[in-house]
Amino acid sequence: MIDIKLIRENPQRYQQAAQEKNFKVDIDRLLEVDSQLRDTKASIQDIATEKNAVGKTIPTLEAEEKQAAIAKLSQLKKDEAILNEKLKSLQPEYDAILLLVPQPCDEEVPVGKDDTENVELRSFGEIPKFDFEPKDHVTLGKALGMIDIERGVKLAGTRNYFLKGDGAMLHWAVLRFSIDFMVAKGYTPMSVPLLMRDEAMRGTGYFPGAEEQTYLLERDERCLVGTAEVPLTSYHSNEILSEDELPIKLCAQSTCFRREAGAAGKDTHGLYRIHQFDKVEQVVICKNDIETSKKMHLEILANSEGVLQALGLPYRVVNVCSGDLGKGQAMKYDIEAWMPSRNSFGETHSASRFYDFQARRLNLRYKDADKKNVFCHTLNNTVIASPRILIPLMEIHQNEDGSINIPEVLQPYMGGKKTITK
């Protein structure tokens, strides 16, 4: 959420932000309602002051003057009631529009319409060249008894699957290695709830906007989260931390649920775009300082790159353009791993910085050195998401005989096994 004072000072900046990010929000109407709200609240305060003054004089008055004062007090109460009703009608509209105002992009963000205009910053590793006809992950997985998509679809519908045998073991190995990697970096591991109230979804910026992508449990008034970012970032909501607690660095492994509404016919092959997956997420809560946020952003990006490098996967880092940014993101780096079967890079990680956008919505603050309550800054990034990461992991490390080499860092989690064979 944006500080309304900043919008009042420079409405054009937020109109431009909405345009660059492809969000629709009526800034003019927001300022109009804001002005009406402020006038109404001021009038209510004036009436309260006058009521208090009139009330104090009544015991000292007699006869007609007393009756006139009582009548005036009665009228003031009626006027107050009318204004309070006006306040009740204006506040929901104000809140609804304010929640739609996007965070302006940082200067480093390229302006573009969608992900086709993201800008590559660097790449790591060599794209493999096979001296045999490589198989895709589905073919490999079926032959090695690792993947069963047909039975997943039979039981749960499209975009569902089973991982079994070495497929399940490889999936868990990746997740466990990633958690251990983050703990060694000083991040606190968390086991988090996956059913969230709407407040947490609004607080992290997913509502309003992502309702269509979210599994909603209306009867219980809960949502299934699409990422551990939601519970991790919301963990200290409505709290005032001390500055010496910051930065807070958290990581969590969780199952994630996404409806993929509107994705019919897109990325339907294999394990790329599915309804349920597991992810290790990292979240940082730091002090309200732009340079600190930028430093933390590079740190969480480096963490994810370290995991991919340890897995021996070539990848590239892209600067995400304005039209591909979320409402609250000031800047985002995507990491895309090379996927031979797609003959292209595919997104595997997203590292975002929000400044105080989420913290304002979550009322997440800290007391600074001057004893002032200040909104925190928040950041998050994928550490690993599986089974999507199994696509490059299986395809890049395959052998001509259809076996798959297990990266050295995962072998301890696979019982010492070095190769997956029939």
N, C-alpha and C positions, 0 to 999 in steps of 0.2 A: 504494500500500500504506500502511496505517495503522501508526503506531508502537504496538506492543503495550502499551507502558507507558500510553498514553492510554486504551486500551480497558480495561485493568485498573482505572484510576482512575475511569472513568465509563462502564461498559458500557451504561447506559440511553441515553446519547447515540447510541451506534452502533446500538442496537436501533431507536431512533426514526428514525435516518437510513435504515436499511434499509426500514423501513415507509413512510416518506415517498417514497422513490425506487422502491418496488415491487421490491426485491430480497430474495431469500430467503437468509438466512445465520443459522446457529445460534451466536449469541454465547456462550451458556452453555456449549456444547460446546467452543468455542474456548478459553474460560478454563479449563475442566476439563483439556483436553489440555495447555494451557500450564503449568498447575500440575504435572501429572505430568511434563512435560518438565523443568521446573526442579528438581523433586525428584530425578529420575533423574540429571540432570547433576551435581547436588550430591553424590549418592551415589557416582557415578563418580569425582568429584574426591577425596572422602574415601578411597575405596579406593586411588587412586593415591598419596595421601599416606601411607597406612598401608603399602602395598607398599614404598614407598621406605624407610620407617623399618625395617620388618622386614628388607628386603634388606641394609641397612647393618649390622644386628646379626649376621647369619649367620656372617660370617668370624670373629667374636669368640666364638662359642658352641662348645660341645663336646658330643659324644655325644647324649643324649636331648634336650637343649634345642635343639640344632641341628636334629635331625630334626623336632621340634615346630614350629620356626620355618619349616622348609621346607614342612611340611604346611600350615601356616597361609598361607604365600605361595601355595601351589597352590590353596587354597580361595578366596583373594582373587581370583585370576585367573579362576576359574570364575564367581564372583559378578560380576566385572567383565564377563565375556563375556555373561552373562544380561542385565545392565543395558544393554550396548551393543545387544543384539538388541531390547530394549524401546525403546531410543532410535530405532533404525531403523524400527520400526513406528509410533512416535508422530509422528516428524518429518514424513513425507509428509502425514498427516492435518492436522497443524497448519498446514503451508504451504498446503494446499489451501483450508482454511477462511479463513485470513488473507487470501488473494488475493480472496476474495468480499466482504470487508467494505468497504462504500462510504464514500466521503468524505461527512461531514455537509454539509448545505447551509448556505451563508452566511445571515445574518439577512435580507438583502435579497431572498432567493428566496421567491416566493409558494408556498404549499403547494397542490398540485393533483394530480389523478390522471393527466392526460395533456396533450397539446398544445392541447386545446380550452380549457384553463385557464391558458394563458400570458397575460401581461399586457402590453398595448401601452404603450410608454413615450413614443413620439413618432413622427411621420411626416414625410416630406419630399417635396415636389413635389405636383403636382396630378394626380389621376386623369384620364386623357384622356377627352374626350367627342367622338366622331366624328360628323360630319354625313353619313356614309355607312355602309353595313353593313360593319364591319371583318371581315377574314379572320383565321383562326388561322394559327399559324406553319407548320403542315404544308401548308395550302392555298397560302400564300404561297411556301413553299419549293419545292413541286412546280412551281408556275407559273413560278418564276424559275430553275429548274434548280439549286437550292441543296441540296435534301434528297432522298434516296432511301431510304425506310424498307423498301420491299418487297424490294429486293435485299439489304439488310442482314439481314433476317429469313431470306431464302432461304439465305444463306451461313452465318449464325451463330445463327439462332434468334430467338425473341422478344426484344424490348427491345434490338435492335441496328439499325444504321443506317449510311448513307453520308452524309457531307457532301461536296459537290462544287462546283466553280466558285467563285462568290462566297460560297457557304455555307462552304466550307473556308477561304477567305480571311478572312471575317468572324470565324470561329472563332479562327484564328491571330492576327488583329489584336487581338482582345480579350485574348488571353493575353500577347502581346508588349507591349501597352500596360500591362498590369497589372504585368509584371515590371519594366519601365522605371519605373513609378510607385513601386514598392517600393524599387528601387535608389536612386532620388532621395531616398527617405526614410531612407536609411542602412542598409538591410537587405542582407546579403550574399547574392548569388544562388548557388544550389547546383544541380548536376545530380546526382540521387540514384539509387541502385539501387532497383528495384521488387520484387525477390525478397528476402524477409526470413526470417531464422530465427525460430523460435517465441519466442526470448528477447526479441526486439525487440517482438513483438506483446504478450507478457506485460508487458514493461516499460512500454509506453505504455497498458496497461490494456484492450486489446482481447481478450486471452485471460486467463482464461477468460470466455466469454460471447458473443463474436462469431464463433465458429468457423463457425456456419451461414451467416453472411453473407460468409465469406472463401473465395476460391478457394485450395484446398490442393493442393500438388504433393507428394503423399505419397512418391513414389519418390525425390525429391530433398530431402525434408524442408525444404521452403520454402513460403512463402505469397506470393501476389500482394497487394500492399498496396492498401487502399482509399483511402489518402490519404498525401501526402508528410509528414504529421505524424509518421509512424512512423520513417522514417529520419532526419528532421531532429532530432527530440527525442532519438533514441537515439545521435546522432552522437558525443556526449561520454560515453556510458555507461561506467561503471567507471573514470572519470577524476576527479582532484581538480584543479579549476580554481583560479585565484587570484581574489580578490574584484575586483581591478582589471580583470579581463577582462569582468566583468559590467556591464550586461546584454549577452548575445549575441543578436543579431537576425538571423534567417535567413529566406530565402524560396526556394521551389523550384517549378518547373513540372513536373508529372508526369502521366502517365496513371494513372487510378485504376480499380480493378476491384471490383465489388460484385455478389454473387449475387442480392440482393433476394429472399432466401428468405422465404416467407410473404407476399409482396406480390402474389400472383396476383389479377388483376382490379382492382388499385389503381393509379391514375395511369398507365394503359396507353397513353393517347393521346399520340403525338408524342414529344418529347425530354425529358419531365420526369423519369421514373424509368427509368434505363437501366443496363446492365451495365458499360459502359466509357465513361469521359469523361476530360477533361483539367481539371486544377485548378492554380491558383497558390495555394500555402499559405504562411502566415507563422507563424513560431515564435519565441517569446522565452524565453530562459533567464536568470533574474535571481536576485538574492540572496534569502535566506529572510527576507522582510519583507512582512507583509500589505499595508501601505500602498503599497509598491513594486509588488506584484502588482496591486493595484487600479488604480494609475496606468498600468501596462503594458496592463491590460485595456482601459481607455478608449482608449489609443493604437492598439491593433490594431483596435478597433472603428471608430475614426475613419478609419483607413487604408481600410477596406473601404467605408465611407460615401463617402469621397472618390472612389473609383473609380466607384461608382454615380452619384454626382452628375455626374461628368465625362461619363458615358454618357447623361445626361438621363433617368434612370429613376426614377420615383416609388417610394418604399419606406417601410416602417415598421420600427422596432426594437422587439422584444418581450423582456421579462424571462421567461426560460423557467422554468416551475414545477417543483417537486420531482419529480413523476412523469414528467417528460420529460427529466430530467437523466441523464447517464451515471454509471457507478459512481465515476469519479474526479473529476468536475466539481463544484467548490464553487459555481460560478455560471456561467451561460451567457446571452449575448445572441444571439438570432437576428435576422438581417435578412431581411425578406421583400419581394420586389419585386412590383409590381402586374403581373398577367398578364391582359390583357383576355379571352382565350379561356376562362379559368377563372373570370372575373368575381370574382376574389379575389386576395389576396396569396399568393405561393408562396415557401417558404423558399429562399434562395440562399446564405446565409452563417451560420456558427455560430462565435461567439467564446467561448472557454472558458478559465477559470483553474482550475488544479489544485493550487495551493500545492505541497507536496512529495510529493504522491501518486505521480506518475510518477517523480520523481527517486529516491525510496526503492526503487522496483522496479528502476530502472536503475542504482542505486548511483552517482548523478550528484551530485558534491559540489564544494564550494569551501572554501578555507582563509580564514577570516575574519580580522579585525584582531587577534583574540586567539590566532591560530594554531590555532584549532579547526576540525576538518573538519565542515562543515554541509551538509545537503542543500539543493540549489537549489530554486527555484520554477520552474514551467513554465507557458506559456500558448500557445494557438494560435488561428488564425482563418483562414477562407477569405478570399483576396483576390478571386478570381473562379473560378467553375466553369462550364465550357462543354462541351457545348452547352446546358445548362439556361438559362443567361443569354441565349441567343439567342431564347428564347421572348418575354420582354418586349422585348428589343431589336428584333426584327423586327415584333412586333405593335404596339408603341407608336409606332414611327417609320414605319409604313406610310402610303401615300397612296391616294387613291380609285382610281387607275389600277392599283393592285397593285404599284407600285414601293416601295422602302424607302429612306428617307434614312439616310445613314451619319453617325453623330455626328462632329463636327469632330475630336475627339481620335483617332479611328480612321482618318481619311482618309489620313494619311501612311503607314499600314501597308497601305493598299488601293491604293497607287499613285496617290494623289491623287483617286481616285474619290469622288464625293459622293452618288451615288444608285445603287442596284442596280435595274436594269431588265431586261426580257426581252432 
